[in-house]
């Protein structure tokens, strides 16, 4: 059977005709439940990854450095500091207070996070390879400095499969339309294409705009099912002569997911169904809506949800090279409440214990000033920064590791991004050394040949 030949209803014509109801064909394809056998006892079933684009300052959030005030204006030693671009140590203008039963120091710029700190583990000894956004973003999301590697979300769904066949296994929420680097951050790389993330721009939360063309305007469920069954038969023949082409297979599976999403996605993506008290709890912003939607998605079986924080059309809002103190304050005012609300909401629903929440940037910011005036900023800083974890088997109310007295370098129990990834997979019940995929003649994994599990942060 020549599927490309002219006919009253050719394969291509069928795809074009059916596409009216499959605007979500870009959604991740239907994954087989339990794609790989889990290697370890799982503490977490799902992940919400809150990514603070641009790199928040560790010394203004969760890692107080009083020594900076005593040495203000002094130039640090070492190759990390360039006199031409900096004017010496710059103390944080924010006071820190020991909060919760754990007594962890939290900046006054994060009053809402102070309420949930006992549920959080603060890693003060994070470090990464380079202080440039693009490679650091790729490292945090895919474990590699260059594009084309699978993201941690893709690896997770590849390893665990999909909980809900009516929804994608991996969803990326973007409060802004543009993200630095872009799709390479949530790519499936060389993994089968069905593990690619489904991306949703949350600038407009009306369901028909959030997930466009979710309903077929022409056919009901039965008619669509009959069309899909016919397409599946035609596609099987098409695949047999194309050596099981992965992209075609992913397209077929995506159409199945799109069909099933009509039954559930409209409800799950509609945050207006939440009680007013819950919506007020999160706040009213694009990031707040994304956090609330992330909770609804994991509550309904989505395995991995990433929220990329953007604000005011800025693709890297935490990149405060100038006027840092004011910028940091505004960012915290926007991000603090929704992040804390997400943790509280998950806990109230009994979901936090098996949902891992990660709050991090690609790196931190310099303890010294960038610029010499009252509107000085902080530059990129990769040798010490802070990552926050909550739920999913994490030790709450715990501080792991430390940076030096100025926040320049991770000095005690350093944690590399590879170590963070290894630990996240461990919590999901996956051995990072065994979760591999053979490509181009060798076995690849998220952590490459690196990664040590940080056992001390696991409850």
C-alpha positions in Angstrom: 0.0 0.0 0.0 1.5 3.3 -1.1 0.4 5.7 1.7 1.8 8.8 -0.2 -0.1 8.1 -3.4 -3.0 10.2 -4.5 -6.4 8.9 -3.2 -9.8 10.3 -2.2 -8.5 10.6 1.3 -4.7 10.3 1.4 -2.7 9.9 4.6 -1.6 13.5 4.4 -5.1 14.7 3.8 -6.3 12.7 6.7 -3.7 14.3 9.0 -4.6 17.8 7.7 -8.3 17.2 8.2 -7.8 15.7 11.7 -5.5 18.5 12.8 -8.4 20.8 13.6 -8.9 19.0 16.9 -5.3 18.3 17.6 -3.8 21.7 18.3 -2.1 20.0 21.2 -0.2 17.6 19.0 3.0 19.2 20.3 2.1 17.8 23.7 4.3 14.9 24.8 3.2 11.6 23.5 1.4 8.9 25.4 4.0 7.1 27.5 3.6 3.5 28.6 3.0 3.4 32.3 6.1 2.3 34.1 8.5 2.7 31.2 11.4 1.2 33.2 11.5 -0.8 36.3 12.4 1.4 39.3 15.7 0.4 40.9 15.2 1.8 44.4 12.5 2.4 46.9 10.9 5.7 45.7 10.4 8.5 48.2 8.9 10.9 45.5 6.4 10.1 42.7 6.7 13.5 41.0 8.7 16.7 40.8 7.9 20.4 40.6 11.0 22.3 39.5 10.8 26.0 40.2 13.5 27.7 38.2 14.5 31.2 39.0 15.9 32.5 35.7 19.0 34.6 36.0 20.4 33.4 39.3 19.1 34.7 42.7 21.6 36.0 45.2 22.3 33.4 47.9 23.7 36.0 50.3 20.4 37.9 50.2 18.1 34.9 50.6 19.2 31.9 52.6 23.0 32.3 53.3 23.7 35.2 55.6 27.2 36.6 55.5 27.8 39.2 58.4 31.5 39.3 57.5 30.6 41.3 54.4 29.6 44.2 56.5 33.0 44.2 58.4 34.9 44.0 55.1 32.7 46.2 53.0 34.5 47.7 50.0 37.6 45.5 50.4 38.6 43.6 47.3 38.5 39.8 47.6 41.5 37.8 46.7 41.7 35.3 43.8 40.9 35.1 40.2 37.1 35.4 40.6 37.3 39.1 41.2 38.3 41.7 38.6 39.0 45.2 39.9 37.8 46.6 36.6 34.3 45.3 37.1 33.8 45.4 40.8 34.1 47.7 43.8 34.6 45.4 46.7 32.5 43.4 49.0 28.9 44.6 49.2 26.9 43.6 52.4 23.3 42.5 52.1 20.9 45.3 53.0 18.5 42.7 54.3 18.4 41.4 57.9 18.2 37.7 58.6 16.1 36.0 61.3 16.2 32.5 62.6 12.7 31.1 61.9 10.7 28.0 62.5 11.6 25.2 64.9 14.7 24.5 63.0 16.0 28.1 63.5 17.2 28.4 59.9 18.3 31.9 58.9 16.0 33.4 56.2 16.2 36.9 54.7 13.5 39.5 55.6 12.9 39.7 51.8 11.2 36.2 52.0 8.6 36.5 54.8 6.3 33.8 53.3 9.1 31.3 52.9 9.9 31.8 56.5 6.6 30.1 57.3 7.5 26.9 55.5 11.3 26.6 56.2 10.8 23.6 58.5 9.6 21.7 55.4 12.7 22.7 53.5 16.3 21.6 53.1 18.7 24.5 52.3 21.8 23.5 50.4 24.3 26.3 50.9 27.2 24.6 49.1 25.9 24.3 45.5 28.4 25.0 42.7 28.4 24.6 38.9 31.0 24.8 36.1 30.7 28.2 34.5 29.2 31.6 35.4 27.6 32.2 32.0 23.8 31.9 31.7 23.4 29.6 28.6 25.8 26.8 29.6 24.8 27.1 33.3 21.1 26.8 32.4 21.8 23.8 30.3 23.9 22.2 33.1 21.1 22.7 35.6 18.4 21.3 33.3 20.3 18.6 31.4 23.6 17.9 33.2 25.7 19.2 30.2 27.0 22.6 29.2 26.0 22.2 25.5 22.5 21.6 24.0 21.1 18.4 22.5 21.2 16.4 25.8 17.9 15.2 27.4 16.6 17.3 30.2 16.1 15.9 33.7 12.3 16.0 33.1 12.7 13.8 30.0 15.0 11.4 31.9 12.5 11.2 34.8 9.5 10.3 32.6 11.7 7.9 30.5 12.6 6.1 33.8 9.2 6.1 35.5 6.6 6.2 32.8 3.4 8.1 32.9 0.8 8.1 35.7 -2.1 9.5 33.8 -2.6 8.5 30.2 -5.0 11.5 29.6 -2.2 14.1 30.3 1.4 14.5 29.3 4.0 13.1 31.6 6.2 16.2 31.5 4.9 19.8 31.3 6.8 23.1 31.2 5.0 26.3 32.4 6.3 29.5 31.1 4.9 32.7 32.6 6.7 34.6 29.9 6.7 33.9 26.2 10.5 33.8 25.8 13.1 31.8 27.8 16.9 32.1 27.4 18.1 29.0 25.5 14.5 27.9 25.0 13.4 24.4 24.0 16.8 22.9 24.5 16.2 23.2 28.3 13.3 20.8 28.2 14.3 18.7 25.2 14.2 15.0 25.0 17.5 15.1 23.2 18.4 11.7 21.9 15.7 10.0 24.0 12.6 9.0 22.0 10.7 12.1 21.0 7.7 11.3 23.1 9.6 12.3 26.2 9.8 15.9 25.1 8.0 18.3 27.4 4.7 19.9 26.6 5.1 23.6 27.0 2.4 26.0 28.0 2.6 29.8 28.2 0.7 30.9 31.3 0.4 34.6 30.3 -3.3 34.0 29.6 -5.0 31.5 31.9 -8.2 31.2 29.9 -8.3 27.4 29.1 -9.1 27.8 25.4 -6.0 30.0 25.1 -3.9 28.1 27.5 -4.3 24.9 25.7 -5.4 25.9 22.2 -7.8 23.8 20.1 -8.3 21.2 22.8 -11.8 20.4 21.5 -12.4 19.2 17.9 -15.1 21.6 16.5 -16.2 19.0 13.9 -16.2 15.6 15.4 -17.3 13.9 18.6 -15.2 11.4 20.6 -16.5 8.3 18.7 -15.8 9.8 15.3 -12.4 10.9 16.4 -11.7 7.4 17.8 -12.6 5.8 14.5 -10.4 8.2 12.6 -7.5 7.6 15.0 -7.9 3.9 14.7 -7.7 4.1 10.9 -4.7 6.4 11.2 -3.0 4.0 13.6 -3.4 1.2 11.1 -2.0 3.3 8.3 0.8 4.5 10.4 1.8 1.0 11.4 2.4 0.2 7.8 4.2 3.5 7.3 6.5 2.7 10.3 7.3 -0.8 9.0 9.0 0.5 5.9 10.8 3.3 7.9 12.6 1.3 10.5 10.4 2.5 13.4 11.1 6.2 12.9 11.0 7.8 16.4 9.6 11.1 15.2 6.7 9.5 13.4 6.1 7.2 16.5 6.1 10.3 18.7 3.6 12.0 16.4 1.3 9.0 16.5 1.5 8.9 20.3 1.0 12.6 20.6 -2.3 12.4 18.7 -3.4 9.7 21.1 -2.6 12.0 24.0 -4.3 14.9 22.3 -7.4 12.8 21.9 -7.4 11.7 25.5 -6.7 15.2 26.8 -10.1 16.4 25.6 -11.6 14.4 28.4 -9.5 15.8 31.2 -7.2 18.7 30.3 -10.0 21.3 30.2 -10.7 20.7 33.9 -7.1 20.3 35.1 -5.8 23.4 33.3 -8.7 25.6 34.6 -7.4 27.2 37.7 -10.7 29.3 38.0 -12.2 26.1 39.4 -10.1 26.6 42.6 -11.8 28.2 45.6 -11.2 31.9 46.0 -9.4 31.2 49.3 -6.8 29.0 47.4 -6.3 31.5 44.6 -5.8 34.3 47.2 -3.3 32.1 49.0 -1.1 31.9 45.9 -1.6 35.5 44.9 -2.4 37.2 41.6 0.6 37.0 39.1 1.7 34.9 36.2 4.1 33.1 38.5 1.4 32.5 41.1 -0.9 31.1 38.4 1.9 28.8 37.2 2.5 27.5 40.8 -1.2 26.8 41.3 -1.4 25.1 37.9 1.7 23.0 38.7 -0.1 21.7 41.8 -3.2 20.8 39.8 -1.0 19.0 37.3 0.9 16.8 39.7 -2.3 16.2 41.6 -3.7 14.7 38.4 -0.8 12.5 37.6 1.7 14.6 35.7 5.1 13.3 36.6 7.4 16.3 36.1 6.4 20.0 36.0 8.9 22.8 35.5 8.0 26.4 36.1 10.4 29.0 34.5 10.2 32.2 36.4 10.0 35.4 34.3 8.7 38.8 35.1 7.8 42.0 33.2 9.0 40.6 29.8 12.4 39.9 31.3 13.8 36.5 30.3 16.4 36.6 33.2 14.7 38.6 35.9 17.1 37.5 38.7 20.1 38.8 36.6 20.5 41.9 38.7 23.7 43.4 37.3 22.6 46.9 38.4 20.3 48.3 41.1 20.5 44.9 42.8 18.9 45.8 46.1 15.7 47.3 44.6 15.5 44.5 41.9 15.9 41.7 44.5 13.2 43.2 46.7 10.7 43.4 43.8 11.5 39.9 42.7 11.0 38.5 46.2 7.8 40.4 46.5 6.5 38.5 43.4 8.0 35.0 43.9 7.9 34.6 47.7 4.2 34.1 48.3 3.4 31.7 45.5 6.4 29.5 46.3 5.5 29.2 50.0 1.8 28.7 49.0 2.7 25.8 46.8 4.6 24.0 49.6 1.8 24.7 52.1 -1.0 23.6 49.6 0.8 20.4 48.8 1.2 19.6 52.5 -2.4 20.3 53.3 -3.5 17.9 50.5 -1.1 15.2 51.7 0.9 15.5 48.4 4.2 17.0 49.8 5.4 13.8 51.2 5.7 12.3 47.8 6.2 15.4 45.7 9.7 16.8 45.4 9.8 20.6 45.1 13.1 22.2 43.9 13.7 26.0 44.0 17.0 27.1 42.4 18.6 29.3 39.8 21.5 28.4 37.4 24.0 30.0 39.8 24.2 32.7 42.5 25.5 36.2 42.6 28.7 37.8 43.6 29.3 38.9 47.2 31.0 41.9 45.8 29.5 44.8 43.9 29.3 45.3 40.2 29.6 49.0 39.5 30.6 51.8 41.9 27.5 53.9 42.5 24.5 53.6 44.7 22.8 51.5 42.1 25.4 48.8 42.1 24.5 45.3 41.1 25.9 41.8 41.6 27.5 39.7 38.9 27.2 36.0 38.0 28.7 33.7 40.6 29.1 29.9 40.1 31.4 28.7 42.9 28.8 29.0 45.7 25.0 29.4 45.6 21.9 28.0 47.3 19.2 25.5 46.3 16.1 24.8 48.3 14.3 21.4 48.3 11.1 20.4 50.0 9.0 17.3 50.3 9.6 14.0 48.4 11.7 12.4 51.1 13.9 15.5 51.9 15.0 16.3 55.4 12.9 19.3 56.4 14.4 22.1 58.6 17.9 21.1 57.6 20.9 23.0 56.3 23.4 21.1 54.2 26.9 22.3 53.5 28.3 25.8 53.7 30.1 28.5 51.8 33.0 30.5 53.2 32.5 33.6 55.3 32.0 35.8 52.3 29.9 33.4 50.2 32.6 33.1 47.6 33.2 29.4 47.5 31.5 26.2 48.6 33.7 24.9 51.4 31.8 22.3 53.4 30.1 19.3 51.8 30.0 20.9 48.3 27.2 19.8 46.0 27.6 19.9 42.3 24.7 20.0 39.9 25.5 16.4 39.0 25.1 15.5 42.7 21.8 17.3 42.8 20.5 15.3 39.8 21.8 12.0 41.2 19.9 12.7 44.4 16.7 13.7 42.7 16.7 10.5 40.7 17.5 8.5 43.9 14.4 10.1 45.5 12.3 9.1 42.5 13.5 5.5 42.9 16.0 5.6 40.0 19.7 4.8 40.2 21.5 7.5 38.3 24.2 5.1 37.2 21.7 2.6 35.8 19.3 5.0 34.1 21.0 4.9 30.7 20.2 5.2 27.0 22.4 3.8 24.3 23.1 6.4 21.6 25.8 6.9 19.1 27.7 3.8 20.3 27.7 4.3 24.0 25.5 4.5 27.0 24.5 7.9 28.2 23.0 9.1 31.5 21.9 12.4 33.0 24.9 12.6 35.3 27.4 11.5 32.6 30.3 9.9 34.5 29.8 12.1 37.6 27.3 12.5 40.4 27.2 11.5 44.1 24.0 11.0 46.0 23.8 13.5 48.9 22.5 11.0 51.5 22.6 13.6 54.3 19.6 15.5 52.9 17.4 12.5 52.6 15.1 11.9 55.5 
